[in-house]
Amino acid sequence: MTAELRAAGCVFAEEEARLLLDAAAPGELAALVRRRALGEPLEQVVGWAEFCGLRIAVEPGVFVPRRRTEFLVHRAAALAAPGAVVADLCCGTGALGLALHTLLRRAGRPAAALHAADIDPAAVRCARRNLAPAGGEVHQGDLYAALPGALRGRIGVLLANVPYVPTSQIALLPPEAREHEPHAALDGGEDGLDVLRRVAAGAAEWLAPGGHLLVETTKRQLPAAEAALAAAGLRPHHTTSDEATALTATTP
């Protein structure tokens, strides 16, 4: 098993072999190893990903939460007011919303409500698995159109891990991403900021006074992303880690 994974290019073959062995039902191990050797993301094969210390269910064909995005969640936790309504747009598995909800609860500042939304039915199904135990609601639709109207003007923290890879660079992504994750979850348009601009344009209407929108972007895209947020009437601010840039925009 380990040799097959190593031959397929899995750098951490021994560790992956242990995870596959733990995940396999009787008689299923060979099939799981084959799926991984053919390039399917490990998280989709074993059915879960670790994110902010949580085990997040991941189904085939759903965007896999990246560990670098934990930085965005911790920034959101630092900004959230007690009793804030939390919403997670482009939610995928719902990892960001669930992680933020959990961090706030553990800090004694629980969210008043947790909502998530995605346009992809597979993502919505997966997110419901993850958020239901926390009492979160998941909605299907295009960005704000998916959210209940009653949330308009009430969201304290809006997480939006929008796609931000420029269309011309999709072909440069690792095969496990471009072949096994939804194209819509990766492709951000010509400069990678198409969806971010749409989220920015509607944010002021949905955020509570003093509410925060948080998105992830690259350092190269930062000036244009900040300009888009400012043009939407928000006050942008960014924080950078070694691997990610968290862009925060606050309502007046």
matplotlib code that plots the C-alpha trace (Angstrom):
import matplotlib.pyplot as plt

x = [0.0, 2.7, 4.7, 1.7, 1.1, 4.7, 4.9, 1.8, 3.7, 2.3, 5.0, 3.7, 2.9, 3.4, 1.1, -1.5, -1.4, -2.3, -5.2, -6.5, -6.3, -8.2, -10.9, -11.4, -14.4, -13.8, -12.8, -12.6, -8.9, -7.7, -10.4, -9.5, -5.8, -6.6, -8.7, -5.8, -3.2, -5.3, -5.1, -8.3, -7.7, -6.9, -9.6, -12.3, -11.1, -11.0, -14.1, -12.8, -10.3, -8.8, -9.6, -9.1, -8.8, -12.1, -12.8, -14.8, -16.8, -15.7, -17.6, -16.3, -16.6, -16.7, -14.0, -11.5, -10.9, -7.3, -5.3, -4.0, -7.6, -7.6, -5.9, -9.0, -11.2, -9.0, -9.1, -12.9, -13.0, -10.9, -13.3, -16.7, -18.8, -20.6, -23.9, -23.0, -24.9, -22.4, -22.8, -20.5, -20.9, -19.3, -19.3, -18.2, -18.1, -19.1, -15.7, -15.2, -18.6, -18.4, -14.9, -15.8, -18.9, -16.9, -14.1, -16.7, -18.5, -15.3, -14.4, -17.7, -19.0, -21.4, -22.9, -26.6, -27.0, -25.0, -25.9, -24.1, -24.8, -23.4, -24.6, -23.4, -26.0, -23.2, -21.6, -24.9, -25.5, -22.0, -22.3, -25.6, -23.8, -21.2, -23.4, -26.6, -25.1, -24.2, -27.7, -26.5, -28.7, -27.4, -29.0, -28.6, -28.3, -26.1, -24.4, -26.9, -29.8, -29.6, -29.9, -33.1, -34.3, -34.5, -30.7, -30.5, -28.7, -28.1, -24.9, -22.1, -19.4, -19.6, -17.0, -16.7, -13.9, -14.6, -12.7, -9.8, -7.6, -7.5, -9.0, -5.7, -4.1, -6.6, -4.5, -1.5, -3.3, -2.4, -4.4, -6.2, -7.7, -8.6, -9.9, -11.7, -13.0, -15.8, -14.5, -16.8, -15.0, -11.6, -12.2, -12.3, -12.5, -9.9, -8.1, -9.5, -11.7, -15.0, -16.8, -15.1, -16.5, -20.0, -19.7, -18.3, -21.2, -23.9, -22.1, -23.2, -26.8, -26.4, -23.9, -25.0, -23.6, -20.0, -20.2, -17.2, -16.7, -13.7, -12.2, -9.0, -6.8, -3.2, -0.7, -0.7, -4.4, -4.6, -4.6, -7.5, -9.4, -9.1, -10.2, -13.3, -14.3, -13.7, -15.8, -18.7, -18.6, -16.6, -13.4, -10.8, -7.9, -5.6, -3.5, -0.9, 0.5, 3.3, 0.7, -2.4, -3.8, -6.9, -8.8, -11.3, -13.9, -16.0, -19.3, -19.2]
y = [0.0, 2.5, 1.6, 2.2, 5.6, 6.6, 5.5, 7.7, 10.7, 10.9, 12.7, 11.6, 8.0, 6.4, 8.9, 8.6, 4.8, 5.0, 7.3, 5.1, 2.0, 3.7, 4.9, 1.7, -0.6, -4.3, -5.1, -1.4, -0.6, -1.5, 0.7, 3.6, 3.3, 3.1, 6.3, 8.1, 6.8, 8.1, 11.6, 12.1, 14.4, 12.4, 14.2, 13.2, 9.6, 9.2, 11.4, 14.2, 17.0, 18.6, 22.3, 24.4, 21.2, 19.9, 16.9, 18.2, 15.8, 16.1, 14.4, 13.6, 16.6, 19.2, 21.8, 20.7, 23.3, 24.5, 24.7, 28.2, 29.5, 28.8, 32.2, 33.9, 32.1, 33.2, 36.8, 36.6, 35.2, 38.2, 40.7, 39.1, 40.8, 38.7, 37.3, 38.1, 36.5, 34.5, 33.7, 31.7, 32.4, 30.0, 27.7, 24.4, 22.0, 24.7, 24.4, 28.2, 28.8, 25.8, 26.6, 30.2, 29.1, 26.6, 29.1, 31.7, 29.2, 28.0, 31.7, 32.2, 34.5, 32.2, 33.4, 34.2, 32.2, 30.4, 30.4, 29.1, 29.1, 27.7, 27.4, 23.8, 21.1, 18.7, 21.4, 22.2, 18.5, 18.2, 21.5, 20.3, 17.2, 19.4, 22.3, 20.5, 19.3, 22.9, 24.2, 25.9, 26.4, 25.8, 27.4, 26.7, 29.6, 32.3, 34.3, 36.6, 35.4, 32.2, 33.9, 34.4, 38.0, 38.3, 38.4, 41.6, 44.2, 41.7, 39.8, 40.6, 38.4, 37.4, 34.9, 34.5, 32.2, 33.2, 31.6, 33.8, 31.9, 33.7, 31.7, 31.5, 29.9, 27.1, 24.8, 25.4, 24.0, 20.5, 17.8, 16.8, 20.3, 21.0, 17.5, 16.7, 20.0, 22.1, 24.5, 27.2, 27.0, 27.7, 30.1, 33.8, 35.1, 37.1, 38.6, 36.3, 38.9, 38.5, 36.9, 39.0, 42.1, 40.7, 39.9, 43.4, 45.0, 43.5, 43.4, 46.7, 45.7, 42.5, 43.4, 44.9, 48.3, 47.7, 44.2, 42.6, 40.9, 38.6, 37.1, 35.5, 36.7, 36.9, 39.6, 40.4, 40.8, 42.9, 46.4, 45.7, 43.7, 46.6, 49.0, 46.9, 46.8, 50.6, 51.3, 49.3, 51.7, 49.4, 50.1, 47.5, 46.3, 43.4, 41.0, 38.7, 35.4, 33.3, 31.5, 33.7, 37.2, 37.9, 40.9, 42.4, 45.1, 46.8, 48.7, 52.4]
z = [0.0, 1.0, -2.1, -4.3, -2.8, -3.0, -6.7, -7.3, -6.0, -2.5, -0.5, 2.9, 1.8, 5.2, 7.0, 4.2, 4.4, 8.1, 7.5, 4.7, 6.8, 9.6, 7.2, 5.3, 6.0, 5.7, 2.1, 1.1, 1.6, -1.9, -3.5, -1.2, -2.0, -5.8, -5.5, -3.8, -6.2, -9.1, -7.7, -5.7, -2.6, 0.5, 2.4, -0.1, 0.0, 3.8, 4.2, 6.5, 6.9, 10.0, 10.3, 13.4, 15.4, 14.1, 12.0, 9.0, 6.8, 3.2, 0.4, -3.1, -5.5, -2.6, -2.1, 0.5, 3.3, 3.3, 6.6, 5.6, 5.8, 9.6, 9.8, 8.4, 11.0, 13.9, 12.6, 12.5, 16.1, 17.3, 15.7, 16.5, 19.1, 21.7, 20.3, 16.7, 13.8, 11.7, 8.0, 5.8, 2.0, -0.6, 2.4, 0.7, 3.6, 6.1, 7.8, 8.3, 9.8, 12.1, 13.2, 14.0, 15.8, 17.9, 18.7, 19.9, 22.0, 23.7, 24.4, 26.1, 23.3, 21.5, 18.2, 18.1, 15.0, 12.3, 8.6, 5.6, 1.8, -1.4, -4.9, -5.3, -4.1, -3.1, -0.9, 0.7, 1.5, 3.0, 4.9, 6.5, 7.8, 9.5, 10.8, 11.9, 15.2, 16.0, 15.1, 11.9, 8.9, 5.3, 2.3, -1.4, -3.9, -5.4, -2.6, -0.8, -2.8, -0.7, 2.7, 4.5, 4.1, 7.9, 8.1, 6.0, 8.2, 11.0, 10.2, 12.6, 10.9, 7.2, 6.1, 2.3, 1.2, -2.4, -5.4, -6.2, -8.8, -12.1, -14.9, -16.8, -13.8, -13.2, -15.4, -13.2, -10.1, -8.8, -10.6, -7.4, -7.2, -10.8, -11.5, -8.3, -6.8, -8.3, -11.0, -9.5, -6.2, -7.8, -10.7, -9.7, -13.3, -15.3, -12.3, -9.7, -8.0, -9.8, -6.9, -4.3, -6.1, -6.0, -2.3, -1.6, -3.5, -1.3, 2.0, 3.4, 2.9, 4.9, 7.6, 10.9, 11.8, 12.7, 11.2, 9.5, 6.1, 5.9, 2.7, 1.8, -1.1, -2.3, -1.8, -5.5, -5.6, -2.4, -3.9, -6.3, -3.6, -1.1, -3.8, -4.5, -0.8, -0.4, -3.5, -1.8, 1.2, 3.5, 5.4, 4.4, 6.4, 5.8, 8.0, 6.5, 7.7, 6.1, 3.9, 3.7, 3.6, 5.5, 4.2, 6.6, 5.6, 8.2, 7.8, 9.1]

ax = plt.figure().add_subplot(projection="3d")
ax.plot(x, y, z, "-o")
ax.set_aspect("equal")
plt.show()
